[in-house]
Amino acid sequence: MSEPSPDSPFVALRSRNFRLLWTGQLVSTAGSMMQSAAILWHVSLLVRPEQRGLALGMVGLVRVLPIVVFSLVAGVVADARDRRRLMFLTQGGMALSATILAAYTFAGGRALWPIYVLAACGSAFAAFDGPARQSLIPNLVPREHLPNAIGLNTMMFQAASVLGPSIGGLVIASLGIGWAYALNAVSFLWVIGALLAMRGVVSRAEGQGGSIGLAAAREGLRFVFRAPLIRSTMLLDFFATFFASASALLPIFAQDILHVGVHGYGLLSAAPSIGAILASVVMVRVVDRIERRGAALLWVIAGYGLATVAFGLSRSFLLTFACLALTGATDAVSTVIRNLVRQLATPDYLRGRMTSVNMVFFMGGPQLGELEAGLVASVWGAPISVVTGGLGCLIALGWVALRTPELRRYRRSTAAIADAAAETARAAGPAA
């Protein structure tokens, strides 16, 4: 296999350790996305139609609670311990949770609470996995290839998000829900194998003395909330996904509004990721050419909110698919810019804690948003829930933009200054 040329949009894949992790994550993330879609469909089948909104919203709640409880601790651990070894434990834990979920489903269990408990267990392991994995990535590629690596990681995630629900719909329809959970359990072996195959990787934060405690947690919180750019990008992420997260309601749209069944549900679940992967292909080529990155970020989030409103108003399968694809495309562009801002502005010894705080916003927003969407849908219906959510996203966007002039003015040259500041902080190491 020939390596990408220095000018290739895949240049970060020249680094063997990153290439291994990227490939392993592609398989594993596809499995996780397949399981997420399967859980929503599973829950929708176990309750009466009038209970679906609340029952599906509860899936988001049980997923977000472990993140809120464990994420900051997980960030401290990721900055204090060997990140690669930590990932062995987290990947194994998520595989075990999926295996038990498959066994319960094969046994014919029909109670909701075991599904909720096992979804929460998987989320708890993911809370520790995210900071370790995200803070490991900058150590796998040369610093000049980091923007490309972030773009490729976004592309990988979106490709997996297309494959997972699409394959999941076929697996559920032909083999049953239990097999979707079982295949997800097997998918974690790819990341474990990639971690075993890595050589010469720096998997512990440079200069970190291994301290775990409240002082280390406070240091991470102070860094995040005193940095306007990092703080504002996290707030945008949270508000956009909290108000405009509608994935939990897709079974209702598929079954009761569009009448397209499980195959249509699989396509609708994959639509955001289809749009996102197309946008990601573009972003890996042009991310370094975007000068007004702050303005670009604000405009694509506005597009995300407007596409969500159109999705809620649509009664056509094709229009709904297009609107969902547009939400995915705008979210992918936003994700690349946000991650680039945060990674370049954060010293290595704080990356785990920065990522853990971001996880509360990044994962808490959509999961709590699923609960909010389910509650609103149970009272006023799914379409009104989606439309009001899109409008809420636009209002929150305007508030954050007005309150953070640093974000409105943020340019590529600003990133170079932030990168230099992060390098200085890294060289200085953690405060005594």
LOFI-122312 format. One record per residue (C-alpha): residue number from 1; x, y, z. Coordinates in pm, whole numbers, plus 50000, padded with zeros to 5 digits. Layout:
BEGIN
+------+-------+-------+-------+
! kegu !    xx !    yy !    zz !
+------+-------+-------+-------+
!  NUM !     X !     Y !     Z !
...
+------+-------+-------+-------+
***
This chain:
BEGIN
+------+-------+-------+-------+
! kegu !    xx !    yy !    zz !
+------+-------+-------+-------+
!    1 ! 50000 ! 50000 ! 50000 !
!    2 ! 50151 ! 50332 ! 49889 !
!    3 ! 50163 ! 50613 ! 50141 !
!    4 ! 49982 ! 50945 ! 50079 !
!    5 ! 50197 ! 51219 ! 49927 !
!    6 ! 50282 ! 51528 ! 50137 !
!    7 ! 50017 ! 51726 ! 49946 !
!    8 ! 49749 ! 51458 ! 49980 !
!    9 ! 49427 ! 51527 ! 50174 !
!   10 ! 49512 ! 51201 ! 50357 !
!   11 ! 49862 ! 51305 ! 50463 !
!   12 ! 49800 ! 51229 ! 50833 !
!   13 ! 49754 ! 50862 ! 50740 !
!   14 ! 50128 ! 50850 ! 50663 !
!   15 ! 50173 ! 50814 ! 51040 !
!   16 ! 50143 ! 50441 ! 51111 !
!   17 ! 50004 ! 50471 ! 51463 !
!   18 ! 49734 ! 50718 ! 51356 !
!   19 ! 49648 ! 50498 ! 51057 !
!   20 ! 49600 ! 50198 ! 51287 !
!   21 ! 49375 ! 50386 ! 51528 !
!   22 ! 49181 ! 50553 ! 51247 !
!   23 ! 49105 ! 50217 ! 51083 !
!   24 ! 49012 ! 50053 ! 51413 !
!   25 ! 48783 ! 50342 ! 51504 !
!   26 ! 48608 ! 50320 ! 51166 !
!   27 ! 48494 ! 49964 ! 51240 !
!   28 ! 48422 ! 50022 ! 51608 !
!   29 ! 48232 ! 50348 ! 51558 !
!   30 ! 48019 ! 50189 ! 51286 !
!   31 ! 47928 ! 49918 ! 51534 !
!   32 ! 47843 ! 50175 ! 51802 !
!   33 ! 47625 ! 50374 ! 51564 !
!   34 ! 47447 ! 50056 ! 51460 !
!   35 ! 47377 ! 49979 ! 51827 !
!   36 ! 47252 ! 50334 ! 51896 !
!   37 ! 47000 ! 50307 ! 51613 !
!   38 ! 46904 ! 49955 ! 51724 !
!   39 ! 46837 ! 50067 ! 52084 !
!   40 ! 46599 ! 50339 ! 51965 !
!   41 ! 46414 ! 50098 ! 51739 !
!   42 ! 46410 ! 49831 ! 52012 !
!   43 ! 46261 ! 50070 ! 52268 !
!   44 ! 45999 ! 50193 ! 52020 !
!   45 ! 45877 ! 49835 ! 51972 !
!   46 ! 45840 ! 49765 ! 52344 !
!   47 ! 45601 ! 50052 ! 52428 !
!   48 ! 45261 ! 50173 ! 52311 !
!   49 ! 45259 ! 50443 ! 52039 !
!   50 ! 45150 ! 50717 ! 52281 !
!   51 ! 45446 ! 50635 ! 52509 !
!   52 ! 45715 ! 50637 ! 52242 !
!   53 ! 45817 ! 51002 ! 52274 !
!   54 ! 45898 ! 50979 ! 52644 !
!   55 ! 46048 ! 50628 ! 52623 !
!   56 ! 46282 ! 50732 ! 52341 !
!   57 ! 46374 ! 51052 ! 52524 !
!   58 ! 46473 ! 50842 ! 52827 !
!   59 ! 46742 ! 50676 ! 52614 !
!   60 ! 46913 ! 51014 ! 52592 !
!   61 ! 46884 ! 51069 ! 52967 !
!   62 ! 47041 ! 50736 ! 53066 !
!   63 ! 47326 ! 50798 ! 52822 !
!   64 ! 47407 ! 51147 ! 52944 !
!   65 ! 47400 ! 51086 ! 53319 !
!   66 ! 47722 ! 50877 ! 53325 !
!   67 ! 47893 ! 51140 ! 53111 !
!   68 ! 47800 ! 51417 ! 53354 !
!   69 ! 47907 ! 51206 ! 53652 !
!   70 ! 48233 ! 51062 ! 53520 !
!   71 ! 48368 ! 51283 ! 53241 !
!   72 ! 48571 ! 51528 ! 53451 !
!   73 ! 48724 ! 51244 ! 53651 !
!   74 ! 48795 ! 51069 ! 53321 !
!   75 ! 48982 ! 51374 ! 53191 !
!   76 ! 49201 ! 51387 ! 53501 !
!   77 ! 49277 ! 51016 ! 53463 !
!   78 ! 49359 ! 51059 ! 53091 !
!   79 ! 49612 ! 51333 ! 53174 !
!   80 ! 49766 ! 51134 ! 53460 !
!   81 ! 49783 ! 50778 ! 53326 !
!   82 ! 49889 ! 50594 ! 53012 !
!   83 ! 49617 ! 50681 ! 52760 !
!   84 ! 49666 ! 50371 ! 52547 !
!   85 ! 49631 ! 50136 ! 52844 !
!   86 ! 49323 ! 50323 ! 52958 !
!   87 ! 49167 ! 50263 ! 52616 !
!   88 ! 49220 ! 49887 ! 52652 !
!   89 ! 48996 ! 49896 ! 52959 !
!   90 ! 48731 ! 50123 ! 52809 !
!   91 ! 48704 ! 49935 ! 52481 !
!   92 ! 48677 ! 49606 ! 52668 !
!   93 ! 48408 ! 49749 ! 52895 !
!   94 ! 48199 ! 49872 ! 52603 !
!   95 ! 48233 ! 49533 ! 52434 !
!   96 ! 48112 ! 49360 ! 52750 !
!   97 ! 47808 ! 49591 ! 52779 !
!   98 ! 47712 ! 49520 ! 52418 !
!   99 ! 47755 ! 49144 ! 52471 !
!  100 ! 47521 ! 49142 ! 52771 !
!  101 ! 47268 ! 49352 ! 52578 !
!  102 ! 47278 ! 49100 ! 52292 !
!  103 ! 47234 ! 48808 ! 52533 !
!  104 ! 46934 ! 48977 ! 52698 !
!  105 ! 46772 ! 49039 ! 52360 !
!  106 ! 46835 ! 48684 ! 52236 !
!  107 ! 46678 ! 48555 ! 52558 !
!  108 ! 46356 ! 48741 ! 52470 !
!  109 ! 46367 ! 49006 ! 52743 !
!  110 ! 46095 ! 49267 ! 52707 !
!  111 ! 46150 ! 49496 ! 53005 !
!  112 ! 46288 ! 49840 ! 52930 !
!  113 ! 46503 ! 49892 ! 53239 !
!  114 ! 46780 ! 49640 ! 53144 !
!  115 ! 46817 ! 49817 ! 52809 !
!  116 ! 46846 ! 50152 ! 52986 !
!  117 ! 47095 ! 50016 ! 53241 !
!  118 ! 47319 ! 49858 ! 52977 !
!  119 ! 47304 ! 50173 ! 52762 !
!  120 ! 47415 ! 50369 ! 53069 !
!  121 ! 47702 ! 50124 ! 53134 !
!  122 ! 47828 ! 50164 ! 52779 !
!  123 ! 47806 ! 50541 ! 52815 !
!  124 ! 48007 ! 50528 ! 53141 !
!  125 ! 48293 ! 50346 ! 52969 !
!  126 ! 48267 ! 50592 ! 52676 !
!  127 ! 48307 ! 50879 ! 52924 !
!  128 ! 48656 ! 50748 ! 53006 !
!  129 ! 48735 ! 50644 ! 52648 !
!  130 ! 48673 ! 50985 ! 52486 !
!  131 ! 48932 ! 51194 ! 52674 !
!  132 ! 49195 ! 50921 ! 52644 !
!  133 ! 49139 ! 50876 ! 52269 !
!  134 ! 49106 ! 51242 ! 52173 !
!  135 ! 49410 ! 51349 ! 52373 !
!  136 ! 49612 ! 51061 ! 52226 !
!  137 ! 49555 ! 51165 ! 51863 !
!  138 ! 49782 ! 51476 ! 51864 !
!  139 ! 50067 ! 51249 ! 51979 !
!  140 ! 50021 ! 51019 ! 51678 !
!  141 ! 50090 ! 51273 ! 51401 !
!  142 ! 50336 ! 51560 ! 51342 !
!  143 ! 50190 ! 51890 ! 51463 !
!  144 ! 50168 ! 52029 ! 51109 !
!  145 ! 49944 ! 51734 ! 51016 !
!  146 ! 49703 ! 51785 ! 51309 !
!  147 ! 49438 ! 51982 ! 51111 !
!  148 ! 49436 ! 51705 ! 50852 !
!  149 ! 49410 ! 51439 ! 51124 !
!  150 ! 49111 ! 51620 ! 51279 !
!  151 ! 48942 ! 51642 ! 50939 !
!  152 ! 49009 ! 51274 ! 50870 !
!  153 ! 48877 ! 51180 ! 51212 !
!  154 ! 48556 ! 51369 ! 51139 !
!  155 ! 48533 ! 51196 ! 50802 !
!  156 ! 48587 ! 50856 ! 50968 !
!  157 ! 48318 ! 50925 ! 51227 !
!  158 ! 48067 ! 51029 ! 50963 !
!  159 ! 48150 ! 50736 ! 50735 !
!  160 ! 48093 ! 50504 ! 51030 !
!  161 ! 47767 ! 50687 ! 51104 !
!  162 ! 47652 ! 50611 ! 50749 !
!  163 ! 47758 ! 50247 ! 50760 !
!  164 ! 47631 ! 50176 ! 51111 !
!  165 ! 47260 ! 50269 ! 51083 !
!  166 ! 47242 ! 50148 ! 50721 !
!  167 ! 47384 ! 49807 ! 50806 !
!  168 ! 47184 ! 49810 ! 51128 !
!  169 ! 46856 ! 49848 ! 50938 !
!  170 ! 46945 ! 49548 ! 50722 !
!  171 ! 47060 ! 49342 ! 51020 !
!  172 ! 46747 ! 49421 ! 51225 !
!  173 ! 46515 ! 49343 ! 50933 !
!  174 ! 46687 ! 49015 ! 50834 !
!  175 ! 46845 ! 48876 ! 51154 !
!  176 ! 46691 ! 49065 ! 51445 !
!  177 ! 46789 ! 49336 ! 51693 !
!  178 ! 47009 ! 49104 ! 51902 !
!  179 ! 47252 ! 49056 ! 51615 !
!  180 ! 47304 ! 49433 ! 51587 !
!  181 ! 47420 ! 49434 ! 51950 !
!  182 ! 47638 ! 49124 ! 51898 !
!  183 ! 47812 ! 49271 ! 51593 !
!  184 ! 47884 ! 49588 ! 51787 !
!  185 ! 48049 ! 49383 ! 52063 !
!  186 ! 48281 ! 49224 ! 51804 !
!  187 ! 48364 ! 49562 ! 51645 !
!  188 ! 48557 ! 49680 ! 51954 !
!  189 ! 48821 ! 49415 ! 51882 !
!  190 ! 48946 ! 49628 ! 51590 !
!  191 ! 49046 ! 49916 ! 51818 !
!  192 ! 49201 ! 49677 ! 52070 !
!  193 ! 49403 ! 49521 ! 51788 !
!  194 ! 49514 ! 49866 ! 51666 !
!  195 ! 49630 ! 49961 ! 52015 !
!  196 ! 49829 ! 49638 ! 52042 !
!  197 ! 49996 ! 49699 ! 51704 !
!  198 ! 50115 ! 50055 ! 51782 !
!  199 ! 50487 ! 50114 ! 51824 !
!  200 ! 50679 ! 50404 ! 51980 !
!  201 ! 50372 ! 50606 ! 52072 !
!  202 ! 50383 ! 50870 ! 52348 !
!  203 ! 50065 ! 50781 ! 52534 !
!  204 ! 50119 ! 50975 ! 52856 !
!  205 ! 50099 ! 51354 ! 52874 !
!  206 ! 50443 ! 51513 ! 52867 !
!  207 ! 50556 ! 51654 ! 53199 !
!  208 ! 50257 ! 51514 ! 53388 !
!  209 ! 50344 ! 51378 ! 53729 !
!  210 ! 50048 ! 51144 ! 53748 !
!  211 ! 49848 ! 51341 ! 54006 !
!  212 ! 49477 ! 51265 ! 54036 !
!  213 ! 49266 ! 51489 ! 54258 !
!  214 ! 49046 ! 51794 ! 54292 !
!  215 ! 49334 ! 52033 ! 54223 !
!  216 ! 49394 ! 51872 ! 53883 !
!  217 ! 49021 ! 51888 ! 53803 !
!  218 ! 49001 ! 52255 ! 53902 !
!  219 ! 49302 ! 52334 ! 53684 !
!  220 ! 49123 ! 52188 ! 53382 !
!  221 ! 48800 ! 52376 ! 53456 !
!  222 ! 48983 ! 52705 ! 53503 !
!  223 ! 49161 ! 52664 ! 53172 !
!  224 ! 48841 ! 52593 ! 52978 !
!  225 ! 48620 ! 52863 ! 53127 !
!  226 ! 48886 ! 53137 ! 53114 !
!  227 ! 48946 ! 53082 ! 52741 !
!  228 ! 48668 ! 53265 ! 52548 !
!  229 ! 48720 ! 53074 ! 52223 !
!  230 ! 48715 ! 52731 ! 52386 !
!  231 ! 48424 ! 52823 ! 52614 !
!  232 ! 48213 ! 52969 ! 52331 !
!  233 ! 48268 ! 52675 ! 52094 !
!  234 ! 48155 ! 52437 ! 52369 !
!  235 ! 47845 ! 52646 ! 52441 !
!  236 ! 47756 ! 52653 ! 52071 !
!  237 ! 47796 ! 52278 ! 52051 !
!  238 ! 47572 ! 52224 ! 52354 !
!  239 ! 47292 ! 52463 ! 52261 !
!  240 ! 47277 ! 52359 ! 51895 !
!  241 ! 47250 ! 51990 ! 51976 !
!  242 ! 47025 ! 52040 ! 52280 !
!  243 ! 46760 ! 52233 ! 52090 !
!  244 ! 46797 ! 52077 ! 51744 !
!  245 ! 46868 ! 51713 ! 51832 !
!  246 ! 46590 ! 51509 ! 51671 !
!  247 ! 46746 ! 51167 ! 51616 !
!  248 ! 46546 ! 51010 ! 51901 !
!  249 ! 46223 ! 51103 ! 51720 !
!  250 ! 46319 ! 50941 ! 51388 !
!  251 ! 46130 ! 50618 ! 51468 !
!  252 ! 45813 ! 50829 ! 51511 !
!  253 ! 45868 ! 51007 ! 51178 !
!  254 ! 45946 ! 50677 ! 51003 !
!  255 ! 45649 ! 50488 ! 51147 !
!  256 ! 45373 ! 50745 ! 51201 !
!  257 ! 45441 ! 51043 ! 50971 !
!  258 ! 45629 ! 50920 ! 50664 !
!  259 ! 45522 ! 50551 ! 50688 !
!  260 ! 45849 ! 50412 ! 50552 !
!  261 ! 45919 ! 50126 ! 50798 !
!  262 ! 46250 ! 49994 ! 50924 !
!  263 ! 46434 ! 50030 ! 50590 !
!  264 ! 46329 ! 50393 ! 50561 !
!  265 ! 46429 ! 50445 ! 50924 !
!  266 ! 46776 ! 50312 ! 50848 !
!  267 ! 46811 ! 50555 ! 50556 !
!  268 ! 46686 ! 50851 ! 50759 !
!  269 ! 46924 ! 50760 ! 51042 !
!  270 ! 47211 ! 50759 ! 50793 !
!  271 ! 47111 ! 51080 ! 50612 !
!  272 ! 47291 ! 51325 ! 50847 !
!  273 ! 47609 ! 51124 ! 50814 !
!  274 ! 47584 ! 51107 ! 50436 !
!  275 ! 47577 ! 51486 ! 50428 !
!  276 ! 47851 ! 51501 ! 50688 !
!  277 ! 48090 ! 51270 ! 50506 !
!  278 ! 48055 ! 51473 ! 50186 !
!  279 ! 48130 ! 51790 ! 50381 !
!  280 ! 48422 ! 51619 ! 50556 !
!  281 ! 48578 ! 51522 ! 50222 !
!  282 ! 48575 ! 51891 ! 50131 !
!  283 ! 48700 ! 52004 ! 50472 !
!  284 ! 49015 ! 51789 ! 50472 !
!  285 ! 49118 ! 51978 ! 50159 !
!  286 ! 49014 ! 52333 ! 50248 !
!  287 ! 49029 ! 52365 ! 50628 !
!  288 ! 49371 ! 52533 ! 50613 !
!  289 ! 49241 ! 52782 ! 50355 !
!  290 ! 48947 ! 52913 ! 50558 !
!  291 ! 49060 ! 53255 ! 50685 !
!  292 ! 48752 ! 53376 ! 50876 !
!  293 ! 48701 ! 53059 ! 51077 !
!  294 ! 48484 ! 53223 ! 51344 !
!  295 ! 48235 ! 53363 ! 51092 !
!  296 ! 48230 ! 53032 ! 50905 !
!  297 ! 48147 ! 52849 ! 51227 !
!  298 ! 47856 ! 53082 ! 51305 !
!  299 ! 47710 ! 53057 ! 50954 !
!  300 ! 47717 ! 52677 ! 50939 !
!  301 ! 47546 ! 52650 ! 51279 !
!  302 ! 47276 ! 52885 ! 51147 !
!  303 ! 47236 ! 52647 ! 50853 !
!  304 ! 47204 ! 52358 ! 51099 !
!  305 ! 46916 ! 52530 ! 51279 !
!  306 ! 46733 ! 52623 ! 50958 !
!  307 ! 46765 ! 52270 ! 50818 !
!  308 ! 46617 ! 52134 ! 51141 !
!  309 ! 46315 ! 52365 ! 51110 !
!  310 ! 46262 ! 52247 ! 50750 !
!  311 ! 46289 ! 51884 ! 50861 !
!  312 ! 46012 ! 51935 ! 51118 !
!  313 ! 45783 ! 52092 ! 50856 !
!  314 ! 45848 ! 51829 ! 50586 !
!  315 ! 45600 ! 51552 ! 50500 !
!  316 ! 45804 ! 51416 ! 50210 !
!  317 ! 46058 ! 51139 ! 50256 !
!  318 ! 46299 ! 51289 ! 50001 !
!  319 ! 46276 ! 51639 ! 50149 !
!  320 ! 46320 ! 51499 ! 50500 !
!  321 ! 46624 ! 51303 ! 50384 !
!  322 ! 46772 ! 51617 ! 50224 !
!  323 ! 46713 ! 51828 ! 50537 !
!  324 ! 46874 ! 51565 ! 50759 !
!  325 ! 47169 ! 51542 ! 50519 !
!  326 ! 47211 ! 51920 ! 50541 !
!  327 ! 47213 ! 51908 ! 50923 !
!  328 ! 47493 ! 51653 ! 50897 !
!  329 ! 47693 ! 51858 ! 50646 !
!  330 ! 47677 ! 52177 ! 50851 !
!  331 ! 47754 ! 51990 ! 51173 !
!  332 ! 48062 ! 51828 ! 51014 !
!  333 ! 48207 ! 52166 ! 50912 !
!  334 ! 48132 ! 52301 ! 51259 !
!  335 ! 48296 ! 51999 ! 51423 !
!  336 ! 48622 ! 52034 ! 51230 !
!  337 ! 48655 ! 52406 ! 51309 !
!  338 ! 48562 ! 52365 ! 51675 !
!  339 ! 48803 ! 52076 ! 51729 !
!  340 ! 49085 ! 52259 ! 51553 !
!  341 ! 49036 ! 52565 ! 51774 !
!  342 ! 49044 ! 52358 ! 52091 !
!  343 ! 49331 ! 52124 ! 52005 !
!  344 ! 49563 ! 52403 ! 51890 !
!  345 ! 49486 ! 52620 ! 52193 !
!  346 ! 49530 ! 52344 ! 52455 !
!  347 ! 49867 ! 52222 ! 52590 !
!  348 ! 49919 ! 51845 ! 52592 !
!  349 ! 49911 ! 51808 ! 52970 !
!  350 ! 49558 ! 51958 ! 52976 !
!  351 ! 49409 ! 51786 ! 52670 !
!  352 ! 49240 ! 51506 ! 52861 !
!  353 ! 49068 ! 51750 ! 53096 !
!  354 ! 48971 ! 51988 ! 52817 !
!  355 ! 48823 ! 51695 ! 52624 !
!  356 ! 48636 ! 51570 ! 52929 !
!  357 ! 48472 ! 51909 ! 52985 !
!  358 ! 48388 ! 51920 ! 52616 !
!  359 ! 48228 ! 51575 ! 52643 !
!  360 ! 47970 ! 51714 ! 52883 !
!  361 ! 47876 ! 51970 ! 52617 !
!  362 ! 47931 ! 51752 ! 52308 !
!  363 ! 47746 ! 51444 ! 52435 !
!  364 ! 47531 ! 51606 ! 52700 !
!  365 ! 47370 ! 51841 ! 52448 !
!  366 ! 47228 ! 51577 ! 52211 !
!  367 ! 47141 ! 51330 ! 52486 !
!  368 ! 46956 ! 51588 ! 52697 !
!  369 ! 46816 ! 51720 ! 52370 !
!  370 ! 46668 ! 51378 ! 52299 !
!  371 ! 46493 ! 51390 ! 52637 !
!  372 ! 46368 ! 51745 ! 52571 !
!  373 ! 46251 ! 51648 ! 52223 !
!  374 ! 46072 ! 51343 ! 52360 !
!  375 ! 45894 ! 51542 ! 52631 !
!  376 ! 45779 ! 51811 ! 52386 !
!  377 ! 45674 ! 51546 ! 52133 !
!  378 ! 45468 ! 51362 ! 52395 !
!  379 ! 45266 ! 51681 ! 52457 !
!  380 ! 45252 ! 51864 ! 52122 !
!  381 ! 45374 ! 51605 ! 51872 !
!  382 ! 45705 ! 51527 ! 51699 !
!  383 ! 45686 ! 51793 ! 51423 !
!  384 ! 45635 ! 52079 ! 51669 !
!  385 ! 45917 ! 51942 ! 51886 !
!  386 ! 46158 ! 51951 ! 51591 !
!  387 ! 46053 ! 52295 ! 51461 !
!  388 ! 46075 ! 52465 ! 51801 !
!  389 ! 46410 ! 52297 ! 51857 !
!  390 ! 46551 ! 52444 ! 51537 !
!  391 ! 46427 ! 52790 ! 51635 !
!  392 ! 46583 ! 52748 ! 51981 !
!  393 ! 46917 ! 52666 ! 51816 !
!  394 ! 46905 ! 52991 ! 51616 !
!  395 ! 46824 ! 53200 ! 51924 !
!  396 ! 47108 ! 53043 ! 52123 !
!  397 ! 47347 ! 53101 ! 51833 !
!  398 ! 47265 ! 53472 ! 51827 !
!  399 ! 47318 ! 53500 ! 52204 !
!  400 ! 47661 ! 53331 ! 52200 !
!  401 ! 47773 ! 53532 ! 51895 !
!  402 ! 47679 ! 53860 ! 52061 !
!  403 ! 47848 ! 53768 ! 52388 !
!  404 ! 48176 ! 53650 ! 52231 !
!  405 ! 48335 ! 53903 ! 51995 !
!  406 ! 48658 ! 53698 ! 52004 !
!  407 ! 48474 ! 53422 ! 51818 !
!  408 ! 48328 ! 53657 ! 51556 !
!  409 ! 48679 ! 53793 ! 51488 !
!  410 ! 48857 ! 53456 ! 51496 !
!  411 ! 49076 ! 53398 ! 51189 !
!  412 ! 49337 ! 53154 ! 51069 !
!  413 ! 49611 ! 53392 ! 51186 !
!  414 ! 49451 ! 53383 ! 51533 !
!  415 ! 49497 ! 53007 ! 51528 !
!  416 ! 49869 ! 53047 ! 51464 !
!  417 ! 49899 ! 53271 ! 51771 !
!  418 ! 49696 ! 53025 ! 51981 !
!  419 ! 49914 ! 52738 ! 51859 !
!  420 ! 50229 ! 52923 ! 51967 !
!  421 ! 50076 ! 52996 ! 52307 !
!  422 ! 49987 ! 52630 ! 52355 !
!  423 ! 50341 ! 52528 ! 52264 !
!  424 ! 50478 ! 52769 ! 52524 !
!  425 ! 50243 ! 52629 ! 52786 !
!  426 ! 50337 ! 52273 ! 52692 !
!  427 ! 50706 ! 52351 ! 52731 !
!  428 ! 50641 ! 52505 ! 53073 !
!  429 ! 50445 ! 52199 ! 53186 !
!  430 ! 50176 ! 52185 ! 53454 !
!  431 ! 50182 ! 52429 ! 53738 !
!  432 ! 50350 ! 52308 ! 54050 !
+------+-------+-------+-------+
***
